[in-house]
Amino acid sequence: MNVDETLDLYGLICPLPIAETAKKVKTMKSGQILEIIATDEGIEADFPSWCENTGHELIKIEKDEKEGTFKIYLKIK
């Protein structure tokens, strides 16, 4: 997948991943793709809700069990 920007949230815990993502999307243009790398397990529940509330499109969440990381892909509204 072609991404326009990557946001590394490795090691951050709730509510920082959402807060940092909210700041980042304000710097991006509509239609761009943001890749987020995170370790907070709450992200699986938090991001779908956040996207629903903000209008950004959640493309997918990939979980790497071995590494304990998540990759989230958002399309900016």
A tleap script that builds the chain and sets N, CA, C and O, in Angstrom:
source leaprc.protein.ff14SB
mol = sequence {
  NMET ASN VAL ASP GLU THR LEU ASP LEU TYR
  GLY LEU ILE CYS PRO LEU PRO ILE ALA GLU
  THR ALA LYS LYS VAL LYS THR MET LYS SER
  GLY GLN ILE LEU GLU ILE ILE ALA THR ASP
  GLU GLY ILE GLU ALA ASP PHE PRO SER TRP
  CYS GLU ASN THR GLY HIE GLU LEU ILE LYS
  ILE GLU LYS ASP GLU LYS GLU GLY THR PHE
  LYS ILE TYR LEU LYS ILE CLYS
}
set mol.1.N position { 0.847 -1.171 0.000 }
set mol.1.CA position { 0.000 0.000 0.000 }
set mol.1.C position { 0.897 1.241 0.000 }
set mol.1.O position { 1.870 1.323 0.750 }
set mol.2.N position { 0.556 2.178 -0.837 }
set mol.2.CA position { 1.304 3.437 -0.866 }
set mol.2.C position { 0.795 4.343 0.243 }
set mol.2.O position { -0.395 4.649 0.317 }
set mol.3.N position { 1.713 4.766 1.103 }
set mol.3.CA position { 1.339 5.672 2.183 }
set mol.3.C position { 2.004 7.019 1.953 }
set mol.3.O position { 3.099 7.097 1.394 }
set mol.4.N position { 1.337 8.070 2.385 }
set mol.4.CA position { 1.882 9.415 2.236 }
set mol.4.C position { 2.755 9.798 3.420 }
set mol.4.O position { 3.753 10.500 3.260 }
set mol.5.N position { 2.379 9.334 4.614 }
set mol.5.CA position { 3.156 9.638 5.810 }
set mol.5.C position { 3.031 8.486 6.791 }
set mol.5.O position { 2.056 7.734 6.774 }
set mol.6.N position { 4.046 8.363 7.654 }
set mol.6.CA position { 4.047 7.349 8.703 }
set mol.6.C position { 4.200 8.054 10.046 }
set mol.6.O position { 5.013 8.965 10.201 }
set mol.7.N position { 3.402 7.613 11.008 }
set mol.7.CA position { 3.453 8.149 12.360 }
set mol.7.C position { 3.861 7.026 13.299 }
set mol.7.O position { 3.141 6.037 13.434 }
set mol.8.N position { 5.013 7.170 13.951 }
set mol.8.CA position { 5.535 6.146 14.856 }
set mol.8.C position { 5.070 6.457 16.276 }
set mol.8.O position { 5.509 7.433 16.883 }
set mol.9.N position { 4.184 5.622 16.794 }
set mol.9.CA position { 3.661 5.786 18.144 }
set mol.9.C position { 4.116 4.643 19.051 }
set mol.9.O position { 3.483 4.346 20.064 }
set mol.10.N position { 5.205 4.020 18.675 }
set mol.10.CA position { 5.749 2.881 19.412 }
set mol.10.C position { 5.973 3.263 20.876 }
set mol.10.O position { 6.631 4.261 21.170 }
set mol.11.N position { 5.425 2.470 21.779 }
set mol.11.CA position { 5.625 2.676 23.207 }
set mol.11.C position { 4.650 3.623 23.876 }
set mol.11.O position { 4.626 3.705 25.104 }
set mol.12.N position { 3.842 4.345 23.102 }
set mol.12.CA position { 2.879 5.268 23.696 }
set mol.12.C position { 1.620 4.513 24.113 }
set mol.12.O position { 1.192 3.578 23.437 }
set mol.13.N position { 1.027 4.934 25.241 }
set mol.13.CA position { -0.201 4.306 25.707 }
set mol.13.C position { -1.331 5.327 25.718 }
set mol.13.O position { -1.104 6.536 25.666 }
set mol.14.N position { -2.543 4.813 25.786 }
set mol.14.CA position { -3.764 5.622 25.763 }
set mol.14.C position { -3.687 6.732 26.802 }
set mol.14.O position { -3.322 6.482 27.951 }
set mol.15.N position { -4.021 7.929 26.416 }
set mol.15.CA position { -4.689 8.401 25.206 }
set mol.15.C position { -3.737 8.975 24.161 }
set mol.15.O position { -4.192 9.547 23.171 }
set mol.16.N position { -2.436 8.837 24.359 }
set mol.16.CA position { -1.469 9.478 23.461 }
set mol.16.C position { -1.559 9.049 21.998 }
set mol.16.O position { -1.427 9.911 21.130 }
set mol.17.N position { -1.775 7.776 21.668 }
set mol.17.CA position { -1.866 7.440 20.240 }
set mol.17.C position { -2.964 8.210 19.500 }
set mol.17.O position { -2.754 8.666 18.376 }
set mol.18.N position { -4.119 8.352 20.122 }
set mol.18.CA position { -5.207 9.102 19.488 }
set mol.18.C position { -4.856 10.583 19.425 }
set mol.18.O position { -5.072 11.228 18.399 }
set mol.19.N position { -4.321 11.122 20.506 }
set mol.19.CA position { -3.974 12.549 20.545 }
set mol.19.C position { -2.929 12.894 19.494 }
set mol.19.O position { -3.057 13.905 18.804 }
set mol.20.N position { -1.906 12.074 19.365 }
set mol.20.CA position { -0.851 12.324 18.378 }
set mol.20.C position { -1.374 12.165 16.954 }
set mol.20.O position { -0.981 12.912 16.059 }
set mol.21.N position { -2.253 11.198 16.746 }
set mol.21.CA position { -2.856 11.010 15.423 }
set mol.21.C position { -3.713 12.223 15.063 }
set mol.21.O position { -3.667 12.701 13.929 }
set mol.22.N position { -4.483 12.716 16.010 }
set mol.22.CA position { -5.335 13.884 15.760 }
set mol.22.C position { -4.493 15.085 15.338 }
set mol.22.O position { -4.889 15.834 14.445 }
set mol.23.N position { -3.345 15.273 15.968 }
set mol.23.CA position { -2.457 16.373 15.579 }
set mol.23.C position { -1.891 16.160 14.177 }
set mol.23.O position { -1.814 17.097 13.382 }
set mol.24.N position { -1.498 14.928 13.884 }
set mol.24.CA position { -0.878 14.624 12.591 }
set mol.24.C position { -1.849 14.826 11.434 }
set mol.24.O position { -1.477 15.407 10.415 }
set mol.25.N position { -3.087 14.357 11.573 }
set mol.25.CA position { -4.020 14.447 10.446 }
set mol.25.C position { -4.325 15.902 10.080 }
set mol.25.O position { -4.706 16.182 8.943 }
set mol.26.N position { -4.164 16.820 11.016 }
set mol.26.CA position { -4.388 18.239 10.726 }
set mol.26.C position { -3.340 18.798 9.766 }
set mol.26.O position { -3.558 19.841 9.149 }
set mol.27.N position { -2.210 18.112 9.637 }
set mol.27.CA position { -1.144 18.566 8.741 }
set mol.27.C position { -1.227 17.904 7.368 }
set mol.27.O position { -0.427 18.202 6.481 }
set mol.28.N position { -2.199 17.005 7.197 }
set mol.28.CA position { -2.297 16.237 5.960 }
set mol.28.C position { -3.477 16.703 5.111 }
set mol.28.O position { -4.390 17.373 5.593 }
set mol.29.N position { -3.429 16.327 3.833 }
set mol.29.CA position { -4.476 16.705 2.886 }
set mol.29.C position { -5.507 15.591 2.746 }
set mol.29.O position { -5.215 14.415 2.963 }
set mol.30.N position { -6.704 15.988 2.382 }
set mol.30.CA position { -7.773 15.037 2.138 }
set mol.30.C position { -7.351 14.021 1.082 }
set mol.30.O position { -6.794 14.379 0.045 }
set mol.31.N position { -7.626 12.752 1.363 }
set mol.31.CA position { -7.297 11.682 0.429 }
set mol.31.C position { -5.950 11.034 0.680 }
set mol.31.O position { -5.675 9.963 0.139 }
set mol.32.N position { -5.107 11.654 1.486 }
set mol.32.CA position { -3.803 11.058 1.772 }
set mol.32.C position { -3.969 9.871 2.713 }
set mol.32.O position { -4.956 9.763 3.441 }
set mol.33.N position { -2.971 8.980 2.676 }
set mol.33.CA position { -2.972 7.788 3.513 }
set mol.33.C position { -1.915 7.943 4.606 }
set mol.33.O position { -0.758 8.263 4.337 }
set mol.34.N position { -2.349 7.705 5.849 }
set mol.34.CA position { -1.461 7.752 7.002 }
set mol.34.C position { -1.279 6.345 7.536 }
set mol.34.O position { -2.254 5.643 7.804 }
set mol.35.N position { -0.028 5.934 7.689 }
set mol.35.CA position { 0.308 4.666 8.334 }
set mol.35.C position { 0.727 4.977 9.764 }
set mol.35.O position { 1.569 5.844 9.997 }
set mol.36.N position { 0.141 4.273 10.710 }
set mol.36.CA position { 0.457 4.460 12.122 }
set mol.36.C position { 1.037 3.158 12.647 }
set mol.36.O position { 0.480 2.082 12.426 }
set mol.37.N position { 2.161 3.266 13.343 }
set mol.37.CA position { 2.784 2.100 13.965 }
set mol.37.C position { 2.668 2.290 15.474 }
set mol.37.O position { 3.118 3.299 16.016 }
set mol.38.N position { 2.064 1.315 16.146 }
set mol.38.CA position { 1.813 1.457 17.578 }
set mol.38.C position { 1.960 0.118 18.295 }
set mol.38.O position { 1.979 -0.947 17.677 }
set mol.39.N position { 2.063 0.208 19.617 }
set mol.39.CA position { 2.173 -0.987 20.451 }
set mol.39.C position { 1.035 -1.107 21.462 }
set mol.39.O position { 0.890 -2.153 22.093 }
set mol.40.N position { 0.241 -0.080 21.628 }
set mol.40.CA position { -0.851 -0.077 22.605 }
set mol.40.C position { -1.996 -0.960 22.099 }
set mol.40.O position { -2.582 -0.686 21.051 }
set mol.41.N position { -2.309 -2.015 22.848 }
set mol.41.CA position { -3.352 -2.949 22.412 }
set mol.41.C position { -4.737 -2.313 22.341 }
set mol.41.O position { -5.606 -2.799 21.617 }
set mol.42.N position { -4.946 -1.238 23.081 }
set mol.42.CA position { -6.228 -0.555 23.052 }
set mol.42.C position { -6.542 0.073 21.713 }
set mol.42.O position { -7.674 0.478 21.446 }
set mol.43.N position { -5.532 0.147 20.882 }
set mol.43.CA position { -5.681 0.787 19.574 }
set mol.43.C position { -6.693 0.058 18.691 }
set mol.43.O position { -7.351 0.680 17.856 }
set mol.44.N position { -6.818 -1.247 18.871 }
set mol.44.CA position { -7.766 -2.016 18.054 }
set mol.44.C position { -9.204 -1.560 18.285 }
set mol.44.O position { -10.017 -1.585 17.361 }
set mol.45.N position { -9.518 -1.149 19.493 }
set mol.45.CA position { -10.869 -0.666 19.792 }
set mol.45.C position { -10.969 0.845 19.602 }
set mol.45.O position { -12.005 1.352 19.171 }
set mol.46.N position { -9.898 1.558 19.923 }
set mol.46.CA position { -9.936 3.023 19.898 }
set mol.46.C position { -10.019 3.607 18.491 }
set mol.46.O position { -10.795 4.533 18.256 }
set mol.47.N position { -9.233 3.084 17.556 }
set mol.47.CA position { -9.181 3.705 16.235 }
set mol.47.C position { -10.460 3.572 15.429 }
set mol.47.O position { -10.853 4.539 14.776 }
set mol.48.N position { -11.134 2.424 15.438 }
set mol.48.CA position { -12.413 2.384 14.704 }
set mol.48.C position { -13.407 3.421 15.226 }
set mol.48.O position { -14.089 4.076 14.438 }
set mol.49.N position { -13.491 3.572 16.534 }
set mol.49.CA position { -14.402 4.564 17.117 }
set mol.49.C position { -13.979 5.980 16.762 }
set mol.49.O position { -14.812 6.815 16.410 }
set mol.50.N position { -12.677 6.247 16.856 }
set mol.50.CA position { -12.167 7.578 16.546 }
set mol.50.C position { -12.447 7.930 15.084 }
set mol.50.O position { -12.862 9.049 14.781 }
set mol.51.N position { -12.221 6.981 14.186 }
set mol.51.CA position { -12.478 7.229 12.767 }
set mol.51.C position { -13.962 7.488 12.515 }
set mol.51.O position { -14.319 8.367 11.731 }
set mol.52.N position { -14.809 6.732 13.174 }
set mol.52.CA position { -16.248 6.936 13.014 }
set mol.52.C position { -16.645 8.339 13.480 }
set mol.52.O position { -17.488 8.987 12.859 }
set mol.53.N position { -16.046 8.796 14.556 }
set mol.53.CA position { -16.374 10.121 15.097 }
set mol.53.C position { -15.772 11.270 14.303 }
set mol.53.O position { -16.333 12.366 14.291 }
set mol.54.N position { -14.646 11.046 13.640 }
set mol.54.CA position { -13.954 12.129 12.934 }
set mol.54.C position { -14.185 12.127 11.427 }
set mol.54.O position { -13.924 13.128 10.758 }
set mol.55.N position { -14.674 11.006 10.886 }
set mol.55.CA position { -14.922 10.932 9.457 }
set mol.55.C position { -13.760 10.412 8.632 }
set mol.55.O position { -13.886 10.251 7.418 }
set mol.56.N position { -12.624 10.146 9.279 }
set mol.56.CA position { -11.507 9.561 8.549 }
set mol.56.C position { -11.819 8.089 8.287 }
set mol.56.O position { -12.506 7.442 9.078 }
set mol.57.N position { -11.313 7.569 7.178 }
set mol.57.CA position { -11.610 6.189 6.804 }
set mol.57.C position { -10.538 5.242 7.340 }
set mol.57.O position { -9.358 5.390 7.023 }
set mol.58.N position { -10.950 4.280 8.144 }
set mol.58.CA position { -10.040 3.236 8.608 }
set mol.58.C position { -9.941 2.194 7.506 }
set mol.58.O position { -10.905 1.482 7.224 }
set mol.59.N position { -8.778 2.110 6.889 }
set mol.59.CA position { -8.589 1.159 5.798 }
set mol.59.C position { -8.369 -0.244 6.352 }
set mol.59.O position { -9.025 -1.199 5.934 }
set mol.60.N position { -7.433 -0.358 7.305 }
set mol.60.CA position { -7.214 -1.659 7.940 }
set mol.60.C position { -6.294 -1.513 9.137 }
set mol.60.O position { -5.559 -0.535 9.279 }
set mol.61.N position { -6.362 -2.535 10.003 }
set mol.61.CA position { -5.457 -2.670 11.132 }
set mol.61.C position { -4.767 -4.013 10.970 }
set mol.61.O position { -5.426 -5.044 10.839 }
set mol.62.N position { -3.443 -4.002 10.978 }
set mol.62.CA position { -2.656 -5.223 10.906 }
set mol.62.C position { -1.982 -5.441 12.255 }
set mol.62.O position { -1.348 -4.532 12.791 }
set mol.63.N position { -2.118 -6.645 12.801 }
set mol.63.CA position { -1.497 -6.957 14.080 }
set mol.63.C position { -0.367 -7.949 13.851 }
set mol.63.O position { -0.558 -8.975 13.199 }
set mol.64.N position { 0.808 -7.642 14.387 }
set mol.64.CA position { 1.959 -8.546 14.317 }
set mol.64.C position { 2.150 -9.129 15.713 }
set mol.64.O position { 2.742 -8.496 16.588 }
set mol.65.N position { 1.646 -10.330 15.908 }
set mol.65.CA position { 1.705 -10.994 17.218 }
set mol.65.C position { 3.144 -11.151 17.710 }
set mol.65.O position { 3.428 -10.946 18.890 }
set mol.66.N position { 4.029 -11.507 16.819 }
set mol.66.CA position { 5.423 -11.762 17.185 }
set mol.66.C position { 6.103 -10.487 17.687 }
set mol.66.O position { 6.811 -10.509 18.694 }
set mol.67.N position { 5.884 -9.385 16.985 }
set mol.67.CA position { 6.522 -8.114 17.335 }
set mol.67.C position { 5.736 -7.316 18.380 }
set mol.67.O position { 6.279 -6.411 19.014 }
set mol.68.N position { 4.468 -7.651 18.553 }
set mol.68.CA position { 3.622 -6.911 19.484 }
set mol.68.C position { 3.281 -5.516 18.985 }
set mol.68.O position { 3.124 -4.580 19.769 }
set mol.69.N position { 3.170 -5.392 17.657 }
set mol.69.CA position { 2.887 -4.086 17.070 }
set mol.69.C position { 1.612 -4.124 16.233 }
set mol.69.O position { 1.119 -5.182 15.843 }
set mol.70.N position { 1.109 -2.936 15.978 }
set mol.70.CA position { -0.049 -2.745 15.124 }
set mol.70.C position { 0.325 -1.744 14.049 }
set mol.70.O position { 1.054 -0.785 14.305 }
set mol.71.N position { -0.174 -1.970 12.854 }
set mol.71.CA position { -0.089 -0.983 11.785 }
set mol.71.C position { -1.514 -0.630 11.405 }
set mol.71.O position { -2.321 -1.497 11.070 }
set mol.72.N position { -1.806 0.659 11.465 }
set mol.72.CA position { -3.131 1.156 11.160 }
set mol.72.C position { -3.004 2.048 9.928 }
set mol.72.O position { -2.085 2.860 9.825 }
set mol.73.N position { -3.926 1.886 9.012 }
set mol.73.CA position { -3.920 2.694 7.797 }
set mol.73.C position { -5.206 3.504 7.752 }
set mol.73.O position { -6.306 2.954 7.804 }
set mol.74.N position { -5.048 4.829 7.653 }
set mol.74.CA position { -6.176 5.750 7.596 }
set mol.74.C position { -6.145 6.553 6.309 }
set mol.74.O position { -5.081 6.951 5.835 }
set mol.75.N position { -7.328 6.785 5.748 }
set mol.75.CA position { -7.457 7.726 4.634 }
set mol.75.C position { -8.048 8.995 5.219 }
set mol.75.O position { -9.119 8.981 5.826 }
set mol.76.N position { -7.330 10.092 5.027 }
set mol.76.CA position { -7.714 11.368 5.606 }
set mol.76.C position { -8.932 11.937 4.881 }
set mol.76.O position { -9.004 11.910 3.652 }
set mol.77.N position { -9.875 12.445 5.644 }
set mol.77.CA position { -11.110 13.004 5.026 }
set mol.77.C position { -10.825 14.380 4.459 }
set mol.77.O position { -11.721 15.016 3.902 }
savepdb mol mol.pdb
quit
